[in-house]
Amino acid sequence: MANAAGSGGKSAARLKRRNETKMIMRQPIMLIAILAVIVLLLLFVVYPLVKVLIFSLTDETGAFSLATAAEIFSTSRYLKTFGRTMLLGVIVAVIATFIGYVFAYTITRTNVPCKGFLKTIATLPILSPPFILCLSIIFLFGRQGLITNGLLHITDNDVYGMGSLIVVQVLSFFPIAYMTLSGILSSIDASVEDAACNMGASRWHTFWTVTFPLSLPGIISGCLLVFIQSLEDFSNPATIGGDFTTLSVEVYQIITGSYDMQKGSVLALLMLVPTMVAYLLNKYWVNKKSFVTVTGKPTQARKLIDEAHIKWPLFIFCLLVAAVIILFYGTVVFGSFVKTWGYDYTLTLDQYSRALQQGWDSLRNSIVLGLVAALIGGLLGMVIAYITAKRDYYGKRFIEVSSVLMFAVPGTVLGIAYILAFNTGFLVLTGTATILVIVFVFRNMPVAIESGTTTLLQIDNSIEEASTILGAGSGYSFRRITLPMLRNAFFSGIVYSFVKAITAVSAVIFLVSPRWNLVTSKIYTLFDQAKYSQAAAFVTMMVVILLVFIGIFNGLINLLLAPRSKVPKGSKAATFKKAEETK
């Protein structure tokens, strides 16, 4: 019976898919949109990845060969680098997830003051450009550091290595775990925990028997996401890692130093395997382990924990983390106004003057290309979200998978793939602004897609169906009904895409050119030249630019989403007000 029911369900699904496909064939706009998306995904997502795969498994003559892979797996140096990278990812994932969980639990479960401040601190590193925490480590704990040299009088401290890298990555990536876990903890029905307390369970017992098990899928998801980010990270290991080399840095050094694209491609694929495994585990296994505690029934307000022995230790822990982050950021801002760090702390604007003179073109390129990519990525993300969330047709699965695939691909792998795909052949794009925009679009588009899909799934199909019944076409219904409801998701996707585009390093480090250099590449060069104060000036300017643009985008969101009502003026306003009071 179960098998029959299952086969019947599959047959019904296939019939529905077939009918929807036929319907789409009679809708030119929808058909063109789907075909255009498939072509773009094949060209800029699938083709580059296939290209790097084929290149890695062939020799100079084009014949199939595993010689390079065999050489890598037989070389202890590369195996050691792989092991180091995995170890770093695990350590950072565990510590960052722990800190993220404490922040999420404190904010969602306890009655502590300054929650808005803690939320800001818990998201600040995501909005920050790379290198900022590395700079602060050098300024505070380097040979001329304020703490090591200034306070402790230690002049030979080696700040580079695994320890500093763990600190930097934990502070950079714990917000990912926090945002994942805060959503999970907020969604747990308050009555479930209250029921345990009402039955005599202590807060500690309630946490371990109710809260923790229900939030475990979020913990695993946060760990996996942080693990992916740690493996992908290039800027931090390249600047503060020292002798502790990770796979991303190893690939960069092999390609730019030894000019061995073959070996670099194989190592890039080696880095791709664990990130893809972690991504697939998170998407298709962890998500299925989630527990549903929110129903359509009304739930009682959550009673926040007010016991002093619980909330104050949690609050102090969060404050300590916040203090470290503020210290690190403040140090970089201060360093940007210093004449010569470690020798002359005279306040000056010389660093900003030099930065603008030498790197204005790079800064302008990053802003312009970031904005263009954000707008294109936001629009394309909304289109993909619509054609996947509201329709069921042949080819939909391919669009769903390939459109978010870049989220799991390390930036270093992506950069190599685009070089191999678009340096020769029918479409030569290397060295142009176009290839940078394309990378930004398809690298950051998955967030816009997810945001748009979530919004669309909450819109009842009957709204569009009513419009169609009244004679409106699909294009008109989309413009007048669906699109206005997507405004919030659209702008959220734009903000994320712009932030990630202007702060990108690993994905574009191979693709920049003298004509189209980017500010992050410029900052990386300043690190190599030990011009840390000038790098700090660039980083500070990037923070200001990001905050300004985020403020502008948020203002636009509030303006567009604000309720509009016609308010009578003059004497009519007084009459209207009086009538309302009478009611």
Legacy VTK file of the C-alpha trace (Angstrom):
# vtk DataFile Version 3.0
C-alpha trace
ASCII
DATASET POLYDATA
POINTS 583 float
0.000 0.000 0.000
2.775 2.396 0.916
4.614 1.641 -2.322
1.451 2.204 -4.312
0.822 5.476 -2.574
4.398 6.537 -3.171
4.313 5.666 -6.851
0.995 7.446 -7.182
2.461 10.573 -5.628
5.424 10.456 -7.999
3.132 10.033 -10.991
1.060 13.019 -9.887
4.223 15.082 -9.476
5.441 14.110 -12.945
2.055 14.953 -14.443
2.066 18.345 -12.734
5.593 19.035 -13.963
4.639 18.069 -17.506
1.559 20.290 -17.489
3.467 23.249 -16.052
6.183 22.794 -18.669
3.565 22.884 -21.429
2.029 25.988 -19.891
5.406 27.736 -19.763
5.968 26.905 -23.426
2.943 29.102 -24.174
4.280 32.010 -22.078
7.068 33.725 -24.064
8.371 35.930 -21.246
8.605 33.079 -18.740
10.156 30.757 -21.327
12.769 33.319 -22.342
13.608 33.993 -18.674
14.109 30.282 -17.925
16.203 29.669 -21.054
18.316 32.777 -20.402
18.998 31.691 -16.821
19.979 28.178 -17.942
22.392 29.586 -20.557
23.984 31.974 -18.037
24.405 29.237 -15.441
25.901 26.851 -17.983
28.324 29.506 -19.208
29.430 31.135 -15.966
28.954 28.405 -13.346
29.088 24.931 -14.879
31.545 25.583 -17.716
34.354 27.114 -15.557
34.118 24.317 -12.981
34.142 21.628 -15.671
37.064 23.406 -17.304
39.203 23.317 -14.151
38.233 19.668 -13.572
39.272 18.640 -17.092
42.456 20.684 -16.921
43.431 19.009 -13.659
42.996 15.522 -15.085
44.875 15.992 -18.367
48.498 16.481 -19.358
50.042 19.036 -21.707
48.889 17.066 -24.749
45.290 16.952 -23.554
45.355 13.254 -22.716
43.903 11.918 -19.480
46.550 11.844 -16.762
46.722 11.546 -12.990
50.437 12.287 -12.821
50.025 15.702 -11.188
47.507 14.366 -8.673
49.816 11.450 -7.862
52.719 13.845 -7.340
50.675 15.973 -4.944
49.445 13.006 -2.920
52.975 11.644 -2.673
54.462 14.939 -1.501
54.484 15.350 2.265
54.459 19.134 2.004
51.058 19.240 0.299
49.591 16.559 2.546
50.802 18.499 5.565
49.224 21.685 4.200
45.956 19.848 3.646
46.019 18.493 7.198
46.799 21.946 8.589
43.899 23.462 6.681
41.459 20.824 7.925
42.709 21.189 11.507
42.373 24.957 11.357
38.855 24.677 9.972
37.738 22.300 12.728
39.234 24.380 15.556
37.813 27.643 14.227
34.400 26.068 13.589
34.122 24.698 17.135
35.266 27.887 18.908
33.326 30.261 16.642
30.142 28.220 16.966
30.492 28.191 20.749
30.847 31.986 20.862
27.997 32.413 18.380
25.775 30.148 20.483
26.521 32.064 23.683
25.690 35.351 21.936
22.506 33.928 20.418
21.364 32.362 23.688
22.114 35.503 25.686
20.204 37.736 23.287
17.202 35.442 22.750
16.838 33.876 26.206
18.056 36.278 28.888
16.955 39.647 30.184
20.318 41.384 29.841
20.822 45.067 29.026
22.366 46.458 25.820
20.983 43.765 23.494
21.092 46.160 20.556
24.777 46.766 21.204
25.487 43.020 21.395
23.609 42.405 18.142
25.677 45.098 16.420
28.929 43.622 17.687
27.831 40.128 16.652
27.299 41.210 13.043
30.040 43.839 12.629
32.809 41.489 11.386
30.611 40.327 8.496
30.254 43.902 7.243
33.951 44.645 7.601
36.619 44.420 4.927
39.293 41.746 5.169
42.683 42.473 6.708
41.221 44.636 9.493
41.672 42.043 12.240
45.087 41.051 10.900
46.145 44.682 11.074
44.937 44.949 14.655
46.886 41.820 15.646
50.054 43.342 14.176
49.414 46.753 15.752
48.726 45.257 19.189
50.973 42.191 19.402
53.660 42.655 16.759
57.289 43.611 17.400
56.183 47.235 17.665
52.796 46.387 19.170
51.094 48.570 21.715
50.688 45.667 24.131
53.812 43.602 23.470
56.292 46.451 23.017
54.500 49.360 24.673
53.159 47.682 27.822
55.132 44.455 28.210
58.382 45.680 26.577
58.638 42.556 24.421
60.456 43.460 21.213
60.894 40.076 19.543
57.358 38.721 19.561
56.474 36.742 16.438
52.805 37.443 15.843
52.554 35.310 12.705
51.335 31.739 12.889
48.482 29.413 13.754
47.547 31.062 17.059
46.963 34.502 15.570
45.189 32.959 12.600
42.753 31.121 14.879
41.956 34.338 16.773
41.394 36.312 13.577
39.228 33.672 11.913
37.147 33.038 15.038
36.364 36.744 15.408
35.695 37.026 11.668
33.366 34.049 11.335
31.535 33.642 14.645
28.796 36.039 13.382
27.864 33.339 10.827
27.164 30.902 13.643
25.397 33.609 15.643
22.956 34.475 12.851
22.240 30.814 12.169
21.652 29.993 15.836
19.710 33.135 16.750
17.121 32.211 14.134
16.926 28.644 15.429
16.623 29.673 19.079
14.003 32.322 18.304
11.866 29.804 16.430
11.641 27.316 19.326
8.195 27.487 20.873
8.414 29.097 24.309
5.794 26.735 25.715
8.116 23.740 25.219
10.764 25.177 27.531
8.205 26.630 29.954
6.542 23.228 30.275
9.833 21.700 31.427
10.340 24.489 33.990
6.755 24.153 35.238
7.360 20.455 35.867
10.196 21.292 38.230
13.200 21.122 35.915
16.025 23.566 36.592
17.239 26.012 33.987
20.335 23.896 33.460
18.305 20.687 33.049
15.838 22.427 30.721
18.693 23.656 28.588
20.312 20.225 28.176
17.076 18.260 27.733
15.007 20.706 25.657
16.808 23.774 24.285
20.098 22.183 23.283
18.601 19.149 21.463
16.170 21.394 19.557
18.994 23.743 18.561
21.437 20.961 17.658
20.688 21.108 13.901
21.495 24.830 14.012
24.728 24.115 15.882
25.813 21.593 13.260
24.782 23.964 10.466
26.725 26.837 12.035
29.787 24.611 12.447
29.680 23.508 8.821
29.221 27.044 7.507
32.124 28.368 9.597
34.226 25.384 8.501
33.576 26.271 4.854
34.510 29.911 5.442
37.712 28.923 7.224
38.795 26.651 4.364
37.959 29.302 1.766
39.717 32.132 3.591
42.696 33.567 1.760
43.295 37.064 3.100
43.874 36.118 6.743
46.251 33.150 6.176
48.123 35.129 3.508
48.760 38.086 5.827
49.011 36.656 9.342
49.560 32.929 8.821
53.362 33.092 8.478
54.790 29.576 8.104
51.345 28.103 8.769
50.368 27.758 5.113
46.830 26.802 4.126
45.621 25.333 0.846
44.295 28.650 -0.472
47.666 30.345 0.065
49.543 27.331 -1.315
47.515 27.464 -4.524
48.179 31.184 -4.916
51.917 30.782 -4.358
52.190 27.900 -6.826
50.362 29.767 -9.581
51.925 33.205 -9.092
55.361 32.026 -7.949
56.020 28.801 -9.837
53.564 29.531 -12.668
52.367 25.935 -12.420
48.696 26.170 -13.326
48.367 22.380 -13.523
49.467 21.755 -9.953
47.514 24.770 -8.717
44.339 23.444 -10.316
44.714 20.017 -8.702
45.294 21.587 -5.290
42.279 23.820 -5.859
40.126 20.768 -6.522
41.545 19.165 -3.374
40.310 22.221 -1.464
36.947 22.014 -3.204
36.183 18.487 -1.941
35.787 19.225 1.814
33.901 22.482 1.200
31.423 20.752 -1.114
30.979 17.874 1.329
30.306 20.319 4.177
27.900 22.338 2.030
25.936 19.278 0.896
25.779 17.932 4.459
24.391 21.240 5.654
21.879 21.622 2.846
20.547 18.102 2.424
21.171 16.375 5.763
21.191 18.940 8.563
18.125 20.741 7.252
16.179 17.467 7.328
17.130 17.018 10.988
15.455 20.265 12.027
12.587 20.047 14.498
9.287 21.832 14.021
8.074 23.545 17.182
6.246 26.498 15.631
2.697 25.758 14.533
-0.225 27.797 13.401
-1.551 27.915 16.947
-0.916 31.071 18.979
2.013 30.779 21.359
2.695 32.514 24.627
5.311 35.185 25.007
8.734 33.908 25.966
9.671 34.419 29.614
13.233 35.664 29.608
15.754 34.368 32.125
16.334 36.900 34.884
18.323 34.813 37.376
21.503 36.676 38.241
23.725 33.574 38.330
22.765 32.790 34.719
22.388 36.071 32.865
25.341 38.005 34.308
28.052 35.414 33.474
26.650 35.180 29.951
26.509 38.972 29.704
30.096 39.356 30.956
31.325 36.765 28.432
29.623 38.646 25.574
31.003 41.958 26.842
34.535 40.544 26.894
34.226 39.394 23.277
32.701 42.764 22.372
35.560 44.575 24.134
38.141 42.606 22.129
36.373 43.431 18.857
36.096 47.128 19.750
39.769 47.191 20.782
40.801 45.598 17.493
38.706 47.931 15.348
39.656 51.019 17.335
43.341 50.177 17.028
43.122 50.016 13.240
41.306 53.354 13.064
43.932 54.892 15.341
46.722 53.343 13.274
45.378 54.966 10.134
46.063 58.420 11.641
49.568 57.603 12.912
52.615 58.875 11.054
54.810 55.802 11.571
53.516 52.949 13.703
55.915 51.923 16.455
58.166 54.965 16.079
56.194 58.147 15.593
52.607 58.290 16.878
52.022 61.840 15.692
48.472 62.166 14.418
48.305 63.048 10.752
46.216 62.617 7.596
49.239 61.695 5.514
48.230 58.024 5.319
44.865 58.939 3.812
46.523 61.363 1.401
48.960 58.692 0.203
46.225 56.086 0.026
44.017 58.279 -2.156
46.933 59.350 -4.367
48.163 55.807 -4.961
44.961 53.854 -4.776
42.029 56.065 -5.768
41.567 54.175 -9.030
41.419 50.864 -7.161
38.910 52.228 -4.648
36.730 53.700 -7.404
36.852 50.454 -9.380
35.732 48.460 -6.346
32.799 50.786 -5.653
31.614 51.024 -9.273
31.999 47.340 -10.102
30.505 46.362 -6.741
27.405 48.487 -7.359
26.952 47.198 -10.908
27.358 43.593 -9.777
25.023 44.104 -6.814
22.232 45.482 -9.008
22.625 42.761 -11.646
22.957 40.022 -9.039
19.930 41.296 -7.113
17.735 41.343 -10.241
18.958 37.970 -11.498
18.534 36.489 -8.029
14.903 37.630 -7.897
14.237 36.178 -11.348
15.762 32.822 -10.384
13.875 32.831 -7.088
10.602 33.430 -8.926
11.036 30.794 -11.615
12.079 28.175 -9.053
9.721 28.969 -6.175
6.534 29.469 -8.171
6.929 26.992 -11.003
7.608 23.273 -11.420
9.030 22.251 -14.793
11.721 20.189 -16.461
15.097 21.808 -15.798
14.074 23.423 -12.524
16.346 21.162 -10.455
19.357 22.156 -12.540
18.644 25.842 -11.944
18.165 25.313 -8.199
21.442 23.446 -7.759
23.718 25.371 -10.118
22.493 28.817 -9.065
23.655 28.336 -5.460
26.670 26.167 -6.267
29.118 29.086 -6.171
28.367 29.594 -2.482
30.247 26.386 -1.732
33.096 26.929 -4.189
36.208 28.470 -2.597
37.158 31.809 -4.073
40.586 30.553 -5.059
39.035 27.701 -7.050
36.647 30.128 -8.702
39.461 32.466 -9.721
41.439 29.638 -11.318
38.326 28.301 -13.049
37.593 31.682 -14.637
41.179 32.056 -15.834
41.060 28.663 -17.534
37.596 29.247 -18.986
37.895 32.808 -20.248
41.567 33.355 -21.019
41.362 31.663 -24.404
38.704 30.288 -26.678
35.419 31.751 -27.830
35.074 34.232 -24.959
38.181 36.061 -23.741
37.395 38.126 -20.640
40.529 38.073 -18.482
41.881 41.491 -17.635
38.525 43.180 -18.177
35.968 44.684 -15.834
33.382 42.291 -17.228
34.940 39.190 -15.710
35.115 40.862 -12.286
31.439 41.816 -12.454
30.500 38.284 -13.527
32.440 36.765 -10.628
30.771 39.122 -8.164
27.312 38.388 -9.576
27.436 34.605 -9.524
29.538 34.379 -6.360
27.145 36.458 -4.241
23.829 35.749 -5.961
22.859 32.691 -3.813
21.977 34.902 -0.836
19.606 36.982 -2.980
18.061 33.772 -4.326
17.507 32.328 -0.872
16.039 35.599 0.403
13.727 35.895 -2.593
12.654 32.253 -2.422
11.778 32.538 1.266
9.631 35.604 0.542
7.881 34.047 -2.449
6.998 30.863 -0.584
5.082 33.010 1.895
2.938 34.576 -0.870
-0.286 32.710 -1.531
-0.606 31.596 -5.153
-4.257 32.657 -5.101
-3.182 36.301 -5.339
-1.549 35.831 -8.726
-4.267 33.414 -9.824
-6.908 36.062 -9.133
-4.964 38.499 -11.305
-4.766 35.960 -14.119
-8.499 35.184 -13.872
-9.217 38.900 -14.271
-7.329 38.866 -17.568
-3.846 40.018 -16.578
-0.854 38.354 -18.206
1.948 36.707 -16.252
4.303 39.617 -16.925
1.790 42.197 -15.720
0.957 40.128 -12.616
4.636 39.798 -11.835
5.308 43.537 -12.162
2.252 44.746 -10.249
1.801 42.032 -7.589
4.856 39.842 -7.035
7.644 42.364 -7.619
6.448 44.887 -4.973
6.395 42.054 -2.418
10.007 41.230 -3.309
11.363 44.688 -2.578
12.720 43.836 0.849
14.397 40.638 -0.361
15.741 42.473 -3.413
17.412 45.203 -1.406
18.754 42.696 1.117
20.386 40.806 -1.735
21.840 44.049 -3.101
23.342 45.022 0.253
24.925 41.607 0.754
26.249 41.490 -2.819
27.776 44.956 -2.576
29.455 44.237 0.767
30.915 40.954 -0.480
31.953 42.446 -3.829
33.878 45.361 -2.355
35.567 43.106 0.220
36.364 40.164 -2.098
39.937 38.894 -2.192
40.354 35.226 -3.046
37.841 35.169 -5.883
39.490 38.063 -7.725
43.151 37.873 -6.722
43.905 36.065 -10.017
41.596 38.235 -12.144
42.669 41.803 -11.377
44.737 43.678 -13.937
46.697 46.949 -14.019
43.677 48.586 -15.637
41.117 47.035 -13.336
42.782 46.684 -9.967
40.652 46.515 -6.803
41.116 48.030 -3.375
41.470 44.657 -1.642
44.285 43.716 -4.006
45.911 47.072 -3.275
45.703 46.465 0.486
47.253 43.012 0.052
50.165 44.641 -1.802
50.619 47.130 1.047
50.851 44.202 3.473
53.657 42.705 1.397
55.431 46.069 1.561
54.841 46.346 5.350
53.004 49.666 4.858
50.532 48.882 7.607
49.416 52.427 8.435
48.552 53.093 4.809
46.703 49.768 4.676
44.827 50.824 7.818
43.762 54.041 6.056
42.352 52.026 3.164
40.548 49.650 5.514
39.042 52.532 7.500
37.810 54.196 4.314
36.235 50.926 3.221
34.413 50.627 6.555
33.035 54.166 6.156
32.000 53.502 2.549
30.238 50.281 3.497
28.382 51.936 6.365
27.303 54.840 4.117
26.006 52.570 1.368
24.283 50.258 3.832
22.607 53.310 5.350
21.491 54.465 1.901
20.125 51.045 1.010
18.293 50.754 4.324
16.835 54.223 3.799
15.566 53.178 0.387
14.039 50.025 1.865
12.243 51.989 4.571
11.076 54.561 2.032
9.715 51.998 -0.391
8.181 49.762 2.251
6.709 52.538 4.398
2.905 52.490 4.507
1.387 55.181 2.349
-1.805 56.826 3.441
-3.542 59.946 2.333
-3.779 62.346 5.246
-6.253 65.208 4.876
-4.788 68.660 5.211
-5.912 71.923 6.800
-9.387 72.111 8.277
-10.205 68.749 6.793
-7.411 67.246 8.867
-8.943 68.575 12.063
-12.343 67.220 11.092
-10.820 63.868 10.203
-8.956 63.689 13.516
-12.107 64.579 15.470
-14.064 61.904 13.648
-11.427 59.332 14.451
-11.483 60.297 18.127
-15.267 59.978 18.162
-14.958 56.457 16.789
LINES 1 584
583 0 1 2 3 4 5 6 7 8 9 10 11 12 13 14 15 16 17 18 19 20 21 22 23 24 25 26 27 28 29 30 31 32 33 34 35 36 37 38 39 40 41 42 43 44 45 46 47 48 49 50 51 52 53 54 55 56 57 58 59 60 61 62 63 64 65 66 67 68 69 70 71 72 73 74 75 76 77 78 79 80 81 82 83 84 85 86 87 88 89 90 91 92 93 94 95 96 97 98 99 100 101 102 103 104 105 106 107 108 109 110 111 112 113 114 115 116 117 118 119 120 121 122 123 124 125 126 127 128 129 130 131 132 133 134 135 136 137 138 139 140 141 142 143 144 145 146 147 148 149 150 151 152 153 154 155 156 157 158 159 160 161 162 163 164 165 166 167 168 169 170 171 172 173 174 175 176 177 178 179 180 181 182 183 184 185 186 187 188 189 190 191 192 193 194 195 196 197 198 199 200 201 202 203 204 205 206 207 208 209 210 211 212 213 214 215 216 217 218 219 220 221 222 223 224 225 226 227 228 229 230 231 232 233 234 235 236 237 238 239 240 241 242 243 244 245 246 247 248 249 250 251 252 253 254 255 256 257 258 259 260 261 262 263 264 265 266 267 268 269 270 271 272 273 274 275 276 277 278 279 280 281 282 283 284 285 286 287 288 289 290 291 292 293 294 295 296 297 298 299 300 301 302 303 304 305 306 307 308 309 310 311 312 313 314 315 316 317 318 319 320 321 322 323 324 325 326 327 328 329 330 331 332 333 334 335 336 337 338 339 340 341 342 343 344 345 346 347 348 349 350 351 352 353 354 355 356 357 358 359 360 361 362 363 364 365 366 367 368 369 370 371 372 373 374 375 376 377 378 379 380 381 382 383 384 385 386 387 388 389 390 391 392 393 394 395 396 397 398 399 400 401 402 403 404 405 406 407 408 409 410 411 412 413 414 415 416 417 418 419 420 421 422 423 424 425 426 427 428 429 430 431 432 433 434 435 436 437 438 439 440 441 442 443 444 445 446 447 448 449 450 451 452 453 454 455 456 457 458 459 460 461 462 463 464 465 466 467 468 469 470 471 472 473 474 475 476 477 478 479 480 481 482 483 484 485 486 487 488 489 490 491 492 493 494 495 496 497 498 499 500 501 502 503 504 505 506 507 508 509 510 511 512 513 514 515 516 517 518 519 520 521 522 523 524 525 526 527 528 529 530 531 532 533 534 535 536 537 538 539 540 541 542 543 544 545 546 547 548 549 550 551 552 553 554 555 556 557 558 559 560 561 562 563 564 565 566 567 568 569 570 571 572 573 574 575 576 577 578 579 580 581 582
